[in-house]
């Protein structure tokens, strides 16, 4: 794979993907329109991908690999480019998710990324990054959705999420979006590897107010933590801080509802959103 600098910038997975597409297309003596006809996508879409203005969807990357017989090259470059789009402060923890045997998450006001639907994620990203184009938003959503593939592995990690009730109450994306999101959560927790607890309003204050925490236990037994707040985050590996953060998580878990009451509360909010949609 060539990584030489050319054109007007440093090579990145995004630009390498576009350049390889252009070179393979030109080597096959195909115009963008001709290639578009063969793979079944708009030529304007392929043009943006070649120029590095937009990442291809996974479907397009796989179709390009099939057409050019490139042995998953475009799919792999897409994965690298999506990882590169994650902010530096979050990349360290996301890269470790795939190696985790257990993931424990506390969310103070939002559904955690690994449980989000596309519409929920899109509503969050569109609001938090108002300067992004629709193509950029789509790329960020696709990156977040790709992270969920770890649940499909043979040795998928155990996942334990504790959500403040505020995550159910706040109507991200509106009633239809929230109804879909809560149905998705109820479906996800049917897995024997996924647990959910809600920390109800009635519990008052707790040690995790105002932020979110992820604890990743790796297969060698080591634990790393990730603390996130507004537009910033920090990966933590210090044993002393890991102990402190684990204690905070355990206190929050002790205040959370057990499984049956948790699911009853989620269903109650779901009925409320469905009634709002139907009214």
PEJOGI-V971260 format. One record per residue. RES is the residue in three letters. SS is DSSP state (a for helix, b for strand, c for the rest). PSI is psi in radians with two decimals (NA if undefined). D_LAST is the distance of its C-alpha to the last C-alpha in Angstrom with 2 decimals. Layout:
RES;SS;PSI;D_LAST
RES;SS;PSI;D_LAST
This chain:
UNK;c;2.17;56.16
UNK;c;2.34;57.36
UNK;c;0.41;56.25
UNK;c;2.50;58.65
UNK;c;2.40;57.49
UNK;b;3.09;57.28
UNK;c;-2.24;55.58
UNK;c;0.34;54.53
UNK;b;3.00;53.26
UNK;c;2.50;53.57
UNK;c;2.35;52.56
UNK;c;2.89;49.28
UNK;a;-0.63;47.48
UNK;a;-0.86;45.27
UNK;a;-0.62;48.31
UNK;a;-0.73;50.32
UNK;a;-0.83;47.59
UNK;a;-0.72;47.58
UNK;a;-0.72;51.37
UNK;a;-0.65;51.80
UNK;a;-0.81;49.44
UNK;a;-0.75;51.40
UNK;a;-0.74;54.74
UNK;a;-0.68;53.83
UNK;a;-0.79;52.46
UNK;a;-0.63;55.60
UNK;a;-0.49;57.87
UNK;c;0.05;56.32
UNK;c;0.81;57.02
UNK;c;2.40;53.38
UNK;c;2.93;51.60
UNK;a;-0.67;48.04
UNK;a;-0.71;46.95
UNK;a;-0.75;49.06
UNK;a;-0.70;47.68
UNK;a;-0.71;44.12
UNK;a;-0.64;44.85
UNK;a;-0.63;46.29
UNK;a;-0.17;43.49
UNK;c;0.61;40.61
UNK;c;2.71;39.17
UNK;c;2.46;39.26
UNK;a;-0.51;42.61
UNK;a;-0.60;41.00
UNK;a;-0.85;39.29
UNK;a;-0.63;42.68
UNK;a;-0.75;44.27
UNK;a;-0.64;42.00
UNK;a;-0.79;42.74
UNK;a;-0.66;46.45
UNK;c;-0.05;46.41
UNK;c;0.26;44.61
UNK;c;-0.35;41.69
UNK;c;2.45;39.15
UNK;c;2.59;39.34
UNK;c;2.74;38.90
UNK;c;2.88;36.16
UNK;a;-0.64;37.51
UNK;a;-0.77;37.36
UNK;a;-0.76;39.50
UNK;a;-0.76;41.89
UNK;a;-0.65;42.43
UNK;a;-0.64;42.95
UNK;a;-0.72;45.49
UNK;a;-0.68;47.27
UNK;a;-0.80;47.48
UNK;a;-0.77;48.72
UNK;a;-0.01;51.32
UNK;c;0.90;52.13
UNK;c;0.28;51.81
UNK;c;0.95;51.15
UNK;c;0.29;47.81
UNK;a;-0.89;49.15
UNK;a;-0.63;46.06
UNK;a;-0.69;43.70
UNK;a;-0.71;45.87
UNK;a;-0.65;46.08
UNK;a;-0.79;42.30
UNK;a;-0.76;42.01
UNK;a;-0.73;44.62
UNK;a;-0.67;42.98
UNK;a;-0.72;39.59
UNK;a;-0.66;41.37
UNK;a;-0.37;43.17
UNK;c;-0.20;39.92
UNK;c;2.36;39.04
UNK;c;2.59;40.22
UNK;a;-0.69;43.65
UNK;a;-0.30;42.47
UNK;a;-0.27;40.09
UNK;a;-0.63;42.24
UNK;a;-0.74;44.62
UNK;a;-0.66;42.09
UNK;a;-0.66;40.21
UNK;a;-0.43;43.60
UNK;a;-0.27;44.25
UNK;a;-0.71;41.02
UNK;c;-0.37;42.60
UNK;c;0.00;45.57
UNK;b;2.45;43.69
UNK;b;-0.47;43.99
UNK;b;2.42;41.34
UNK;b;2.16;38.66
UNK;b;2.29;37.27
UNK;b;2.40;34.58
UNK;b;2.26;33.09
UNK;b;2.16;30.15
UNK;c;-0.45;29.57
UNK;c;-0.05;26.24
UNK;c;2.70;25.47
UNK;c;2.31;25.31
UNK;c;2.67;28.90
UNK;a;-0.69;29.73
UNK;a;-0.17;30.77
UNK;a;0.04;27.36
UNK;c;2.57;25.29
UNK;c;2.93;23.45
UNK;a;-0.78;24.40
UNK;a;-0.68;21.17
UNK;a;-0.84;21.40
UNK;a;-0.72;25.10
UNK;a;-0.72;24.68
UNK;a;-0.72;22.33
UNK;a;-0.82;24.93
UNK;a;-0.71;27.88
UNK;a;-0.66;26.63
UNK;a;-0.71;26.15
UNK;a;-0.36;29.35
UNK;c;1.24;31.49
UNK;c;-0.31;30.48
UNK;c;-0.06;33.74
UNK;c;2.51;33.24
UNK;c;2.92;32.87
UNK;a;-0.62;30.24
UNK;a;-0.72;33.13
UNK;a;-0.68;34.09
UNK;a;-0.77;30.58
UNK;a;-0.69;30.47
UNK;a;-0.75;33.85
UNK;a;-0.69;32.82
UNK;a;-0.79;29.78
UNK;a;-0.68;32.11
UNK;a;-0.76;34.60
UNK;a;-0.70;32.15
UNK;a;-0.62;30.96
UNK;a;-0.54;34.64
UNK;a;-0.48;35.34
UNK;a;-0.19;33.25
UNK;a;-0.32;35.83
UNK;a;-0.41;37.96
UNK;a;-0.26;35.84
UNK;a;-0.07;37.12
UNK;c;2.74;40.74
UNK;c;-0.75;43.01
UNK;c;1.08;43.64
UNK;c;2.56;40.19
UNK;c;2.69;40.15
UNK;b;2.43;38.76
UNK;b;2.17;35.69
UNK;b;1.98;34.58
UNK;b;2.31;31.71
UNK;b;2.16;30.97
UNK;b;2.36;27.87
UNK;b;2.54;27.29
UNK;c;-0.43;23.98
UNK;a;-0.52;23.26
UNK;a;-0.48;22.81
UNK;a;-0.61;19.73
UNK;a;-0.68;18.40
UNK;c;2.08;18.92
UNK;c;1.26;16.05
UNK;c;2.16;18.55
UNK;c;0.00;17.28
UNK;c;3.07;13.63
UNK;a;-0.74;10.94
UNK;a;-0.78;11.73
UNK;a;-0.77;15.36
UNK;a;-0.67;15.32
UNK;a;-0.78;13.76
UNK;a;-0.70;16.52
UNK;a;-0.76;19.03
UNK;a;-0.61;18.61
UNK;a;-0.67;18.88
UNK;a;-0.73;21.96
UNK;a;-0.80;23.41
UNK;a;-0.61;23.12
UNK;a;-0.71;24.86
UNK;a;-0.71;27.47
UNK;c;-0.04;28.54
UNK;c;-0.32;29.44
UNK;c;2.42;32.52
UNK;c;-0.15;35.50
UNK;c;-0.01;36.31
UNK;b;2.21;33.09
UNK;b;2.62;32.27
UNK;b;2.40;29.54
UNK;b;2.53;29.53
UNK;b;2.31;27.25
UNK;b;1.89;29.07
UNK;c;2.74;26.96
UNK;a;-0.61;26.77
UNK;a;-0.27;28.80
UNK;a;-0.14;31.79
UNK;c;-2.44;32.23
UNK;c;2.70;34.57
UNK;c;2.89;35.80
UNK;c;0.01;38.30
UNK;c;0.28;35.90
UNK;c;2.39;33.87
UNK;c;0.15;33.49
UNK;c;-3.09;34.37
UNK;b;2.71;34.16
UNK;b;2.38;36.90
UNK;b;2.32;37.88
UNK;b;2.08;40.85
UNK;b;2.08;42.40
UNK;b;2.05;45.05
UNK;b;2.92;47.25
UNK;c;-0.27;49.10
UNK;c;0.07;52.32
UNK;c;-0.24;50.81
UNK;c;2.64;50.50
UNK;b;2.37;47.37
UNK;b;2.72;46.07
UNK;b;2.75;43.27
UNK;b;2.08;41.00
UNK;b;2.27;39.64
UNK;b;2.46;37.12
UNK;b;-2.78;35.75
UNK;c;1.99;34.61
UNK;c;0.46;36.22
UNK;b;2.82;39.08
UNK;b;2.91;40.17
UNK;b;2.22;43.30
UNK;b;2.39;44.71
UNK;b;2.24;46.74
UNK;c;-0.10;49.62
UNK;c;2.20;51.79
UNK;a;-0.65;52.33
UNK;a;-0.77;52.17
UNK;a;-0.62;48.82
UNK;a;-0.76;47.45
UNK;a;-0.77;48.47
UNK;a;-0.80;46.78
UNK;a;-0.65;43.49
UNK;a;-0.69;43.59
UNK;a;-0.73;44.11
UNK;a;-0.76;41.07
UNK;a;-0.74;38.96
UNK;a;-0.65;40.42
UNK;a;-0.76;39.70
UNK;a;-0.73;36.03
UNK;a;-0.64;35.91
UNK;a;-0.43;37.56
UNK;a;-0.18;34.79
UNK;c;2.79;31.95
UNK;c;2.57;30.27
UNK;c;3.06;31.85
UNK;a;-0.90;30.25
UNK;a;-0.83;28.48
UNK;a;-0.62;26.99
UNK;a;-0.88;26.03
UNK;a;-0.60;24.13
UNK;a;-0.70;22.46
UNK;a;-0.73;21.27
UNK;a;-0.77;20.05
UNK;a;-0.60;18.09
UNK;a;-0.79;16.61
UNK;a;-0.67;15.38
UNK;a;-0.79;14.19
UNK;a;-0.68;12.03
UNK;a;-0.77;10.57
UNK;a;-0.70;9.92
UNK;a;-0.68;8.60
UNK;a;-0.65;6.04
UNK;a;-0.69;5.23
UNK;a;-0.70;5.65
UNK;a;-0.32;3.80
UNK;c;NA;0.00
